């Protein structure tokens, strides 16, 4: 992941702990405590600026925004995360 060298936080941990919650297939599910602990340590707006179309091919940006909100670190409405824009009042 390109963002790992440029954004604060544990990118490896983010991928390890949260991958199953942001996969394109499957339902939206509440993240684990381990996933949330990592989410809270990562500069999410920075990560969002480095999302590529390849990443979007594997990860649901809508689920990623849901996970951020569920972990108590919501993305601001209007935030661009790859090609996804966080809608007003949704997360």
TIROVEX-688928 format. One record per residue (C-alpha): residue in one letter; x, y, z. Coordinates in pm, 1 decimal. Layout:
BEGIN
aa/px/py/pz
A/X/Y/Z
...
***
This chain:
BEGIN
aa/px/py/pz
X/0.0/0.0/0.0
X/147.2/334.2/-106.3
X/10.9/522.3/194.0
X/222.2/324.0/439.6
X/532.0/540.5/399.1
X/345.8/871.4/386.4
X/74.7/849.4/653.1
X/98.8/820.7/1030.9
X/-10.1/498.2/1195.1
X/21.6/123.0/1167.0
X/-67.3/46.4/804.5
X/34.6/-318.8/833.1
X/-188.5/-355.7/1138.6
X/-471.0/-179.8/956.9
X/-453.2/-432.6/673.4
X/-418.7/-729.9/909.1
X/-688.7/-632.1/1158.8
X/-947.1/-468.5/931.9
X/-921.5/-637.7/590.8
X/-1217.4/-870.9/645.5
X/-1444.8/-579.0/737.4
X/-1382.3/-378.3/420.6
X/-1383.2/-648.2/152.5
X/-1621.0/-578.3/-134.2
X/-1805.8/-906.8/-84.7
X/-2020.4/-974.4/218.5
X/-2231.9/-760.7/450.5
X/-2129.1/-457.5/654.1
X/-2036.4/-586.6/998.0
X/-1918.6/-418.1/1315.4
X/-1537.1/-416.2/1339.9
X/-1343.9/-594.0/1612.2
X/-1178.1/-411.5/1901.4
X/-841.9/-491.6/1740.0
X/-946.5/-328.6/1414.6
X/-1075.5/-20.3/1597.8
X/-754.6/13.5/1798.1
X/-557.5/33.0/1474.3
X/-811.6/264.2/1304.9
X/-775.2/507.8/1594.4
X/-397.6/521.9/1542.0
X/-404.2/584.8/1166.0
X/-429.3/917.9/983.2
X/-738.3/819.0/782.5
X/-771.4/1140.3/576.2
X/-409.7/1089.8/466.4
X/-474.8/726.2/376.4
X/-780.6/834.4/176.4
X/-568.6/1062.7/-41.5
X/-353.2/764.8/-143.5
X/-628.5/518.7/-238.4
X/-572.7/390.0/-591.9
X/-814.3/227.7/-835.0
X/-633.1/-101.2/-763.3
X/-713.6/-66.9/-392.7
X/-1074.2/21.5/-476.1
X/-1094.2/-299.4/-678.1
X/-1050.9/-497.0/-355.7
X/-1180.9/-270.3/-77.9
X/-1526.2/-118.6/-35.6
X/-1473.7/249.5/41.4
X/-1827.6/268.7/179.9
X/-1742.3/-8.7/427.7
X/-1415.9/167.6/512.1
X/-1611.9/484.3/598.4
X/-1854.6/273.4/804.1
X/-1565.0/113.9/995.1
X/-1414.7/455.6/1069.1
X/-1747.9/576.2/1208.8
X/-1809.7/253.1/1404.3
X/-1466.1/291.1/1565.0
X/-1540.9/646.7/1677.3
X/-1321.5/817.0/1417.0
X/-1567.8/919.2/1145.1
X/-1455.5/1073.2/819.5
X/-1596.0/1419.2/762.2
X/-1873.3/1446.9/505.7
X/-1731.0/1545.2/171.4
X/-1404.1/1360.3/240.1
X/-1272.4/1193.9/-75.9
X/-1146.8/841.3/-16.2
X/-1029.8/728.8/-356.6
X/-1325.3/796.3/-584.4
X/-1573.2/762.3/-294.2
X/-1706.7/1079.6/-132.8
X/-1841.7/1050.9/221.3
X/-2207.6/1162.6/198.3
X/-2365.1/1415.6/432.5
X/-2512.2/1262.5/744.0
X/-2437.8/902.0/649.0
X/-2120.1/834.6/846.2
***
